Amino acid sequence: MAAPLAQPEGQSERAETGSPAAPRRASRKLLAAGLVASSMEWYDFFLYGTAAALVFPRVFFPDSSVLAGTLLAFSTFWAGFVARPIGGVLAGHFGDRYGRKPVVVTCLALMGAATFLIGCLPSAAAVGALAPTLLVVLRFIQGLAAGGQWGGIMLLLTESAGPKRRGFAGTFGQTSVPVAVIVSNLIFVAASGLMPEDAFLSWGWRIPFLVSVVMFVVVLYVQTRVEDTPEFHELRRQSSRPQSTVVRAPLAQVIRNRWGTILLGCGLLSATNSLFYVSISGLLSYGTDSLGLDRDPLLAVVLASSVAMLVTLPWSGHLSDRMGRRPLILVGGMGVAVWAFPYFRLVDTASLPLIFVAVTVGFVFQCLTYGPIASYLGELFEPAVRYSGASLAYQLSAIIVSGGTPFLMTALIAEAGSTVPVAAYIMAMGLITFASAWFLPETNPAEVRADPHAVPGRHLYG
């Protein structure tokens, strides 16, 4: 395994690689860097969802009713997901042509800046309609950054890992999701619990956003200490040959040749994206406004449930290296479909312990799909168009499913007076994930797993 990290200053490459443990140390550093960088990125993105459910209706839409204010806040939340495919397209083009690392660094810096500036925004009471307008602009920038970073982090991790550890390595980017949920909720609970409600709505809510300034430390580390992946270096080495492997228009090529794979890859994420955003955002709004639950205990339930993901995600990636990617995604998609109605039956009891059970079981099922997807989506596409193909598939699901789910949940419950339509929606999303995995090929079949030198996915494109 090639060491993906830059050499420490003053230390020669020979001295570093002369140690048998050097590649293992480099691999561990890269996994840790990927986890931290992606966690900070998702912290910034998810923090907005919590604030949209609990704070933004009163800060940016104070003249609206409770329902209208919540719907308006969730519509700004959706703006980030509208931007994500655009970010994925741009990042995919530059990432396939110029490298994974520079795109990741740019996305991390954009996310940190946008989130910090959200914490500096004036309220609607101070500047009127300009406040929510600026909020949407900054949320859009967040979406561009989130849309670009996932593919880059995923490829830095999987393309730098050994062929038999790509599923496990990719989950360090995926595990950043529950880490970000836990950290953002902890900081939000701490900020709201340490001051009166009026002070929190006035200025306390800004603290979790201003904390994102530490993102620039992460950006500096990735820029100076992380190298691009061995597979991209190989593409660049071959680019000077007559038959260049670096594609000039990777997005156009992957859409022209692999549009079916892109659509099915998008479908793979339906179950995990819908249930996840119901649990971390829609549930907070429904629980406080409709069920009469207190904000902080409900946040604590979501936080505690997220701990299950810290274990299940790496485990699912490890299993995908041993038994293939598709079986886990099939089980997870069907599990989400079957659990959809029990999930909302438990939530509607307004019992915090039962809500914890509902969310935790749901998180476990969605982890079975989300864990292997980092390696699986990348392996479905050849290296020259991999960033573009995987990012487009992932981010199309973001705009179609993720961003609209809290808005849709709130609107459906208001219209129907129950959670039954939302449960039916989640069931449909689980079945879409199952069907998508059913029609896609296995990138890590038994013959590839048995060959110590075989690279998952390579048999699909030569």
Secondary structure as GFF3:
##gff-version 3
##sequence-region A 1 462
A	DSSP	alpha_helix	13	17	.	.	.	ID=ss1
A	DSSP	alpha_helix	22	54	.	.	.	ID=ss2
A	DSSP	alpha_helix	56	60	.	.	.	ID=ss3
A	DSSP	alpha_helix	66	98	.	.	.	ID=ss4
A	DSSP	alpha_helix	100	118	.	.	.	ID=ss5
A	DSSP	alpha_helix	124	127	.	.	.	ID=ss6
A	DSSP	alpha_helix	130	158	.	.	.	ID=ss7
A	DSSP	alpha_helix	166	174	.	.	.	ID=ss8
A	DSSP	alpha_helix	176	193	.	.	.	ID=ss9
A	DSSP	alpha_helix	197	199	.	.	.	ID=ss10
A	DSSP	pi_helix	200	204	.	.	.	ID=ss11
A	DSSP	alpha_helix	206	210	.	.	.	ID=ss12
A	DSSP	three_ten_helix	211	214	.	.	.	ID=ss13
A	DSSP	alpha_helix	215	225	.	.	.	ID=ss14
A	DSSP	alpha_helix	230	238	.	.	.	ID=ss15
A	DSSP	alpha_helix	250	268	.	.	.	ID=ss16
A	DSSP	alpha_helix	270	277	.	.	.	ID=ss17
A	DSSP	pi_helix	278	282	.	.	.	ID=ss18
A	DSSP	alpha_helix	283	289	.	.	.	ID=ss19
A	DSSP	alpha_helix	295	323	.	.	.	ID=ss20
A	DSSP	alpha_helix	326	347	.	.	.	ID=ss21
A	DSSP	alpha_helix	352	379	.	.	.	ID=ss22
A	DSSP	three_ten_helix	383	385	.	.	.	ID=ss23
A	DSSP	alpha_helix	386	397	.	.	.	ID=ss24
A	DSSP	pi_helix	398	402	.	.	.	ID=ss25
A	DSSP	alpha_helix	404	416	.	.	.	ID=ss26
A	DSSP	alpha_helix	420	439	.	.	.	ID=ss27
A	DSSP	alpha_helix	446	450	.	.	.	ID=ss28
A	DSSP	alpha_helix	458	461	.	.	.	ID=ss29
###
